[in-house]
Amino acid sequence: MNSNLLGLQSALNFPLIQALLGRRSRRFGLGMTLPDGPLAYTSKHDPLPLNETEQMLVLLAAAGNSGWNYLIPRQNAALSAIANYPAAAGGRTFP
């Protein structure tokens, strides 16, 4: 199995809540520099670009489409205000 598929499988198997609660901002990206202040630091590593799978996961999280928003009304009075499918809002992965 190639490394992209292994990375994707690893991401899919990682628990969401553990990811949300366990990540810390103290992580510092490879090749990054924080130029000044009390936490000034320069990484000793060369930058490492995201591979295509990682780029697609970032795009999915930032602007993904999770399907149709069927706009089911709570009241019959709202039926005339519902958009048709081409104009309906799609479900998305961002607020």
ROVEX-927500 format. One line per 5 residues: number of its first residue (from 0); their letters; for each residue x, y, z of N, C-alpha, C. Coordinates in nm, 2 decimals, decimal comma. Example, Ala and Ser with C-alpha at 12.3 -4.5 7.8 and 13.67 -1.06 7.14 Angstrom:
# ROVEX-927500
0 = as = 1,32/-0,57/0,78/1,23/-0,45/0,78/1,32/-0,33/0,78; 1,28/-0,22/0,71/1,37/-0,11/0,71/1,29/0,00/0,79
END
This chain:
# ROVEX-927500
0 = mnsnl = 0,09/-0,12/0,00/0,00/0,00/0,00/0,09/0,12/0,00; 0,06/0,22/-0,09/0,15/0,34/-0,09/0,13/0,43/0,03; 0,22/0,52/0,05/0,22/0,60/0,17/0,10/0,70/0,18; 0,05/0,74/0,06/-0,07/0,83/0,07/-0,19/0,75/0,12; -0,21/0,63/0,08/-0,32/0,55/0,13/-0,30/0,51/0,27
5 = lglqs = -0,18/0,49/0,32/-0,16/0,46/0,46/-0,19/0,58/0,54; -0,15/0,70/0,49/-0,17/0,82/0,57/-0,32/0,85/0,57; -0,40/0,83/0,47/-0,54/0,85/0,47/-0,61/0,75/0,56; -0,56/0,63/0,56/-0,62/0,53/0,65/-0,59/0,57/0,80; -0,47/0,62/0,83/-0,44/0,66/0,96/-0,53/0,78/1,00
10 = alnfp = -0,56/0,87/0,91/-0,64/0,99/0,94/-0,79/0,94/0,97; -0,83/0,85/0,89/-0,97/0,80/0,90/-0,99/0,72/1,03; -0,88/0,66/1,08/-0,89/0,58/1,20/-0,87/0,66/1,33; -0,82/0,78/1,32/-0,79/0,86/1,44/-0,92/0,92/1,50; -0,94/0,90/1,63/-1,07/0,94/1,69/-1,08/1,10/1,68
15 = liqal = -1,20/1,15/1,64/-1,22/1,29/1,63/-1,20/1,36/1,76; -1,27/1,32/1,86/-1,26/1,39/1,99/-1,12/1,39/2,04; -1,05/1,28/2,03/-0,90/1,28/2,07/-0,83/1,38/1,99; -0,85/1,40/1,86/-0,79/1,50/1,78/-0,82/1,64/1,82; -0,95/1,66/1,85/-0,99/1,80/1,89/-0,93/1,84/2,03
20 = lgrrs = -0,93/1,74/2,12/-0,89/1,78/2,26/-0,74/1,76/2,28; -0,68/1,68/2,20/-0,54/1,64/2,23/-0,43/1,72/2,15; -0,48/1,80/2,06/-0,38/1,88/1,98/-0,34/2,01/2,06; -0,22/2,05/2,05/-0,17/2,16/2,13/-0,10/2,26/2,03; -0,12/2,39/2,06/-0,06/2,49/1,98/0,09/2,50/1,99
25 = rrfgl = 0,15/2,43/2,08/0,30/2,43/2,10/0,37/2,36/1,98; 0,30/2,29/1,90/0,36/2,22/1,78/0,42/2,33/1,69; 0,53/2,31/1,63/0,59/2,40/1,55/0,62/2,34/1,41; 0,58/2,39/1,30/0,59/2,33/1,17/0,74/2,33/1,13; 0,77/2,22/1,05/0,90/2,21/0,99/0,93/2,33/0,90
30 = gmtlp = 1,05/2,39/0,92/1,09/2,50/0,84/1,03/2,64/0,88; 0,95/2,64/0,98/0,89/2,77/1,02/0,99/2,85/1,11; 0,96/2,98/1,12/1,04/3,07/1,20/0,94/3,16/1,27; 0,97/3,18/1,40/0,90/3,28/1,48/1,01/3,38/1,51; 1,01/3,50/1,44/1,13/3,58/1,44/1,17/3,66/1,56
35 = dgpla = 1,07/3,69/1,65/1,10/3,78/1,76/1,02/3,74/1,88; 1,04/3,81/1,99/0,97/3,79/2,11/1,03/3,68/2,20; 0,97/3,66/2,32/1,03/3,56/2,41/1,02/3,42/2,36; 0,94/3,39/2,26/0,94/3,26/2,21/1,00/3,24/2,07; 1,09/3,34/2,04/1,16/3,33/1,91/1,22/3,20/1,89
40 = ytskh = 1,20/3,15/1,76/1,26/3,01/1,73/1,26/2,99/1,58; 1,36/2,92/1,54/1,37/2,88/1,40/1,39/2,73/1,39; 1,30/2,66/1,32/1,31/2,52/1,30/1,44/2,48/1,24; 1,50/2,37/1,29/1,62/2,32/1,24/1,60/2,23/1,11; 1,48/2,22/1,07/1,44/2,13/0,96/1,40/2,21/0,84
45 = dplpl = 1,42/2,15/0,72/1,37/2,21/0,60/1,22/2,20/0,59; 1,15/2,29/0,53/1,00/2,28/0,51/0,97/2,15/0,44; 0,86/2,09/0,49/0,81/1,97/0,42/0,67/2,00/0,37; 0,65/2,00/0,24/0,52/2,03/0,19/0,42/1,92/0,21; 0,29/1,95/0,21/0,19/1,85/0,22/0,18/1,77/0,10
50 = neteq = 0,15/1,64/0,11/0,13/1,56/-0,01/-0,01/1,58/-0,06; -0,04/1,53/-0,18/-0,17/1,55/-0,24/-0,29/1,51/-0,14; -0,27/1,39/-0,08/-0,38/1,35/0,01/-0,40/1,44/0,13; -0,29/1,49/0,19/-0,30/1,58/0,30/-0,36/1,72/0,25; -0,33/1,76/0,13/-0,39/1,88/0,08/-0,54/1,87/0,07
55 = mlvll = -0,58/1,75/0,02/-0,73/1,73/0,00/-0,80/1,72/0,14; -0,74/1,66/0,24/-0,80/1,66/0,37/-0,81/1,80/0,43; -0,72/1,88/0,41/-0,73/2,02/0,46/-0,84/2,09/0,38; -0,85/2,08/0,25/-0,96/2,14/0,17/-1,09/2,09/0,22; -1,10/1,96/0,24/-1,23/1,90/0,29/-1,27/1,96/0,42
60 = aaagn = -1,18/1,98/0,51/-1,21/2,03/0,64/-1,25/2,18/0,63; -1,19/2,25/0,54/-1,21/2,40/0,53/-1,33/2,43/0,44; -1,36/2,35/0,34/-1,46/2,39/0,24/-1,53/2,27/0,18; -1,54/2,16/0,26/-1,60/2,04/0,21/-1,75/2,05/0,19; -1,81/1,97/0,10/-1,95/1,95/0,08/-1,99/1,82/0,14
65 = sgwny = -2,08/1,82/0,24/-2,12/1,70/0,30/-2,26/1,65/0,25; -2,31/1,70/0,14/-2,43/1,66/0,08/-2,54/1,77/0,08; -2,65/1,73/0,03/-2,77/1,82/0,02/-2,82/1,86/0,16; -2,86/1,98/0,17/-2,94/2,03/0,28/-3,08/2,03/0,23; -3,16/1,93/0,28/-3,29/1,91/0,22/-3,39/2,02/0,26
70 = liprq = -3,36/2,10/0,35/-3,44/2,21/0,39/-3,58/2,17/0,43; -3,59/2,07/0,52/-3,72/2,02/0,57/-3,78/2,12/0,66; -3,90/2,17/0,62/-3,96/2,28/0,70/-4,03/2,23/0,83; -4,03/2,32/0,93/-4,10/2,28/1,06/-4,25/2,31/1,04; -4,29/2,40/0,96/-4,43/2,44/0,95/-4,47/2,45/0,80
75 = naals = -4,59/2,42/0,77/-4,64/2,42/0,63/-4,63/2,56/0,57; -4,64/2,67/0,66/-4,63/2,81/0,61/-4,49/2,83/0,55; -4,39/2,76/0,58/-4,25/2,78/0,53/-4,23/2,72/0,39; -4,33/2,64/0,35/-4,31/2,56/0,22/-4,28/2,66/0,10; -4,35/2,77/0,10/-4,34/2,86/-0,02/-4,20/2,93/-0,02
80 = aiany = -4,13/2,93/0,10/-4,01/3,00/0,11/-3,89/2,91/0,08; -3,91/2,78/0,06/-3,80/2,69/0,04/-3,75/2,70/-0,10; -3,61/2,71/-0,12/-3,55/2,72/-0,25/-3,56/2,58/-0,32; -3,55/2,59/-0,45/-3,55/2,46/-0,53/-3,41/2,40/-0,52; -3,39/2,28/-0,57/-3,26/2,21/-0,55/-3,14/2,29/-0,61
85 = paaag = -3,15/2,34/-0,73/-3,03/2,41/-0,78/-2,99/2,53/-0,69; -3,08/2,59/-0,62/-3,05/2,71/-0,54/-3,04/2,67/-0,39; -3,07/2,55/-0,35/-3,07/2,51/-0,21/-2,93/2,51/-0,16; -2,92/2,54/-0,03/-2,79/2,53/0,04/-2,74/2,39/0,05; -2,62/2,36/0,03/-2,57/2,22/0,05/-2,51/2,21/0,19
90 = grtfp = -2,51/2,09/0,24/-2,44/2,07/0,37/-2,29/2,10/0,35; -2,23/2,15/0,45/-2,09/2,18/0,44/-2,01/2,15/0,57; -1,88/2,14/0,56/-1,80/2,10/0,68/-1,75/2,22/0,76; -1,80/2,34/0,72/-1,75/2,46/0,79/-1,88/2,54/0,83; -1,87/2,63/0,93/-1,99/2,70/0,97/-2,03/2,81/0,87
END
